[in-house]
């Protein structure tokens, strides 16, 4: 049980950005819920064009994921350079795969 | 040196007090980068083949959005409760960690039960087997891969709760809990793309 109970209270020391308490996390939760409801609603509304709904869905998914990666997984905080780089490399491979598939389906 | 470093940075969180803890988190991000590639390529395969229904049912025919909405709510809430576990950890509240992690596991179990019911329903109601069509194959592999990750997460976090009771909150157990919460957020992030690309776009056609 080392360290437990010995941590400074934190009132007299400026706390690191990102550890300010649950407020940002709750805001992220609210944003996620709103974006999810909007996504499900966009599908249920009749008369919208397919291309418009697709773009809207992808946009909201990317927004929600960025907010969750940034706040819940702390990527926006200091000291996450290599973590962001790892995710970007993974994302690059995915972009390559998805664009290749799209090209294969629609242009070959 | 590391002591001076810790002082310079004001309060370092418990999961980052040791070099081992820091490295564990960094290494886990590399693992998550690789997971992005796994899921991304499965998504690419599904996007390419999702209209190849082979004269069988399509996503628009079988997907039930209310069930997907409930699953999404369960997983999103479980991601939030794992945030609360980390918040409890930063308050050195061992009991709080255990309670929030237990809620996370319960919500995940609900998600997994619904997913199993969903697959069972597709197979028995529509004969939608994995070998039915390119669409069914990529659907089951992609969503099933996510489901396996959820199952692994349930076992992992349950074991961590046990270890927390046995060893308490230390500089050794704290990085493990932090990393498990990162994993759990990542599972939720993948699900965001699954309900968007597979279910909602599948429903639109």
Interface residues (C-beta under 8 A of the other chain):
Chain A: X1 X2 X3 X4 X5 X7 X8 X10 X13 X14 X15 X16 X19 X21 X22 X25 X26 X29 X32 X33 X36 X39 X40 X42 X43 X44 X50 X53 X54 X57 X58 X60 X61 X64 X65 X68 X69 X72 X73 X80 X82 X83 X86 X87 X89 X90 X91 X93 X94 X97 X98 X100 X101 X102 X104 X105
Chain B: X9 X10 X11 X12 X13 X14 X17 X25 X26 X29 X30 X32 X33 X34 X35 X36 X37 X39 X40 X41 X43 X44 X45 X47 X48 X65 X69 X72 X73 X76 X79 X80 X83 X84 X87 X90 X92 X94 X168 X169 X170 X171 X182 X185 X186 X188 X189 X192 X193 X195 X196 X197 X200 X201 X203 X204 X205
